[in-house]
Amino acid sequence: MSISSVVLPGDELAADNSVVLGPGTRRDERGTSYSTVAGVVRGREGKKIWVDFNSKRYVAVKGERVLGVVTKTGRVHRVDIGAAHLASLPELAFQGATRRNKPALQVGGLVYAMVSRAHPHLEPEISCVDGGGKSDGLGPIPTSGFMIRCSLGLCRKLLAKPSPVLKALGARLKYECVVGVNGRVWVKAADVAQTIIVVNAVRNSEFMSEEQCRQMVEQMLKVVAFQIMSPCSNYTLALSPCVILKSMIAKASA
């Protein structure tokens, strides 16, 4: 089966036992890999392969990076990653963590972690260090910023290099963004107006092309700049980005 082909559950993908399998795939005892979901084949020919599909609930896969919400703290933290079961995060699963020196997680806080253990019938386990014991960007997320929930397909699109919408936003704005494959995205910009622009641009970009994403970001910034320059009350200015985005959504979908 070639890359970018549409497959259904049970379709044969590759007979090479050396190909690394990703989400939406399975290998039988003969070494032949099959699709377990309906979607589009992605990956690199002869090296790695997975099926790009959209689903409502996240299924934990070892090695994937997720954005979770801490629900209970202790020696083993409990983290909601959007899967069927809460994930466990040991208190020492951080770079340089000891019994006396470890991150103080709070209930409701965000953490960016990697799935270290995944089993269909057991709760997943996550860790904030990679195989070499380094954090590599993993760890607690600052309390400032804003987290949104989106489809799993959009998160995979954002993680693709280069992402059209993130590229368009980065050319005009300074912002921080953390994307988890479990359908959660955290963003932080210089102010509230720019944060709203980034959030809505990300949400609306799922089915847009690169040129459409660029035009959407440009129009959002122009309208926000006009609102800032025009005399208006602080209350009106605070609400203006929301009004802007409604008109932008209508134009983009037209």
C-alpha positions in Angstrom: 0.0 0.0 0.0 1.5 3.3 -1.0 1.7 6.5 1.0 -1.4 8.8 0.9 -3.7 5.9 0.0 -7.1 5.6 1.6 -7.5 2.3 3.6 -10.2 0.5 5.5 -9.9 -1.8 8.5 -8.2 -5.0 7.4 -6.4 -3.7 4.4 -2.8 -4.9 4.1 -0.2 -2.2 4.4 3.2 -3.8 4.2 4.8 -7.2 4.3 8.2 -6.0 5.5 8.8 -6.9 9.2 11.3 -4.1 9.6 8.8 -1.3 9.0 8.0 0.7 12.2 4.3 0.8 12.8 2.4 3.7 14.2 -1.2 4.4 15.3 -4.0 2.7 13.3 -1.9 -0.3 12.4 -1.2 -3.9 13.6 1.2 -6.7 12.7 0.2 -10.3 12.7 2.3 -13.4 13.6 3.5 -13.7 10.0 5.0 -10.1 10.0 2.3 -8.6 7.7 0.9 -5.3 8.9 -2.7 -4.3 8.5 -4.9 -1.2 9.0 -7.2 -1.3 12.1 -9.0 2.0 11.2 -10.3 3.8 8.2 -8.1 6.7 7.1 -5.1 7.8 5.0 -1.7 6.1 5.0 1.1 8.3 6.2 4.8 7.9 6.9 8.0 7.1 5.0 8.1 4.4 2.5 9.9 1.3 3.8 10.8 2.9 7.2 7.7 4.0 9.2 4.0 3.9 8.5 0.8 4.8 10.2 -2.8 5.6 9.4 -4.0 9.2 9.8 -7.6 9.1 11.1 -9.9 11.2 13.2 -11.6 9.9 16.3 -13.4 11.4 19.3 -11.4 9.6 22.1 -7.7 9.4 22.3 -6.1 6.0 22.5 -2.7 6.1 24.2 0.3 4.9 22.1 3.8 4.4 23.5 6.1 7.2 22.5 3.5 9.9 21.7 3.6 13.2 23.5 0.4 14.3 25.2 -0.9 17.3 27.1 -2.6 16.3 30.4 -4.4 17.9 33.3 -3.4 16.9 36.8 -6.4 15.5 38.7 -4.6 14.1 41.8 -1.1 14.6 43.3 1.0 12.2 45.4 3.8 9.8 44.9 2.1 8.8 41.7 0.2 11.7 40.1 -3.0 11.1 38.3 -3.3 12.9 34.9 -6.2 13.1 32.5 -4.9 12.8 29.0 -8.3 12.3 27.4 -8.1 8.5 27.2 -10.5 5.9 28.6 -8.4 5.8 31.9 -6.4 8.3 33.8 -2.7 8.1 33.3 -0.2 7.7 36.1 2.9 10.0 36.4 5.5 9.0 39.0 6.8 11.9 41.0 10.4 11.0 40.0 9.6 10.9 36.3 11.2 14.3 35.8 14.8 15.3 34.8 16.9 15.6 37.9 14.0 14.8 40.3 14.8 13.4 43.8 12.8 12.8 46.9 13.6 16.3 48.1 13.9 18.1 44.8 10.9 17.5 42.5 8.3 19.6 40.7 5.4 20.6 42.8 2.4 19.9 40.6 -1.0 21.3 41.5 -4.5 19.9 40.8 -5.8 21.4 37.6 -2.3 22.2 36.3 -1.0 21.2 32.9 1.8 18.8 32.1 3.4 17.9 28.8 4.6 14.3 28.9 5.4 11.3 26.8 3.5 8.0 27.0 6.0 5.5 28.4 3.6 2.5 28.7 0.4 1.8 26.9 -1.8 -1.4 27.0 -5.4 -1.9 25.9 -6.4 -3.3 29.3 -4.2 -1.3 31.7 -4.0 2.4 32.5 -1.3 4.3 30.6 1.8 5.6 32.2 3.5 8.8 31.2 6.9 10.4 31.9 8.5 13.8 31.6 11.8 12.4 30.4 12.9 10.7 27.2 14.9 7.5 26.8 18.1 9.3 27.6 16.8 10.8 30.9 16.5 14.3 29.4 13.4 16.5 29.6 13.6 17.5 25.9 10.8 20.1 26.3 8.6 17.9 28.6 7.4 18.9 32.0 4.9 21.2 33.8 3.3 23.9 31.7 3.2 27.5 33.0 -0.1 28.6 34.6 -0.4 31.5 32.2 -1.7 30.8 28.7 -4.8 29.1 27.4 -5.6 25.5 26.5 -8.1 24.5 23.9 -9.4 21.1 22.8 -9.6 20.2 19.1 -9.8 17.1 17.0 -7.0 14.5 16.9 -6.6 15.1 13.2 -6.0 18.8 13.6 -3.3 18.1 16.3 -1.5 15.8 13.8 -1.7 18.5 11.2 -0.2 21.0 13.6 2.6 18.7 14.4 3.5 18.2 10.7 6.4 20.3 9.6 5.8 22.9 8.5 2.3 23.6 9.8 0.6 26.2 7.5 -1.3 28.0 10.3 1.6 28.0 12.8 3.9 29.2 10.0 1.6 32.1 9.1 1.1 33.1 12.8 4.9 32.9 13.5 5.6 35.3 10.6 3.5 38.0 12.3 3.2 37.2 16.0 5.4 36.1 18.9 3.7 33.2 20.7 4.3 29.9 22.4 2.5 26.7 21.5 2.4 23.2 22.9 0.6 20.5 20.9 -0.4 17.1 22.3 -1.5 14.4 20.0 -4.4 13.7 22.4 -6.4 16.7 21.0 -5.2 19.5 23.3 -3.2 22.6 22.4 -1.8 25.2 24.8 -1.0 28.7 23.5 0.4 31.9 25.1 0.9 35.3 23.3 1.8 38.8 24.3 -1.7 39.9 25.3 -5.3 38.7 25.3 -6.1 39.9 21.8 -3.2 38.1 20.2 -4.0 35.0 22.3 -7.5 35.0 20.9 -6.2 35.4 17.4 -3.9 32.4 17.8 -6.6 30.2 19.4 -9.2 30.9 16.7 -6.7 30.7 13.9 -5.7 27.2 15.0 -9.3 26.1 15.5 -10.4 27.3 12.0 -7.4 25.9 10.1 -8.2 22.2 10.1 -9.6 22.2 6.5 -7.8 25.2 5.2 -4.9 25.3 2.7 -1.7 27.2 3.3 -2.8 30.2 1.3 -6.2 30.3 3.1 -4.4 30.2 6.5 -2.1 33.1 5.5 -5.1 35.2 4.4 -7.0 34.5 7.5 -4.2 35.5 9.8 -3.5 38.7 7.8 -7.1 39.8 7.9 -7.4 39.1 11.7 -4.3 41.2 12.4 -5.6 44.1 10.2 -8.9 44.3 11.9 -7.3 44.1 15.4 -4.9 46.8 14.5 -7.7 49.0 13.2 -9.7 48.5 16.5 -6.6 49.4 18.6 -6.0 52.6 16.6 -9.7 53.7 16.6 -11.0 55.5 19.8 -13.1 53.2 21.8 -13.6 52.2 25.4 -11.6 49.5 27.1 -14.7 47.3 27.3 -15.3 47.5 23.6 -11.7 46.8 22.8 -11.7 43.7 25.0 -14.7 42.4 23.1 -13.6 43.3 19.6 -11.4 40.2 18.9 -14.4 38.0 19.5 -16.5 40.0 17.0 -13.6 40.0 14.5 -13.3 36.2 14.6 -17.0 35.7 13.9 -16.7 37.7 10.7 -13.4 36.0 9.8 -14.9 32.5 10.2 -17.8 33.5 7.9 -15.3 34.8 5.2 -13.0 31.8 5.4 -15.9 29.3 5.1 -17.5 31.3 2.2 
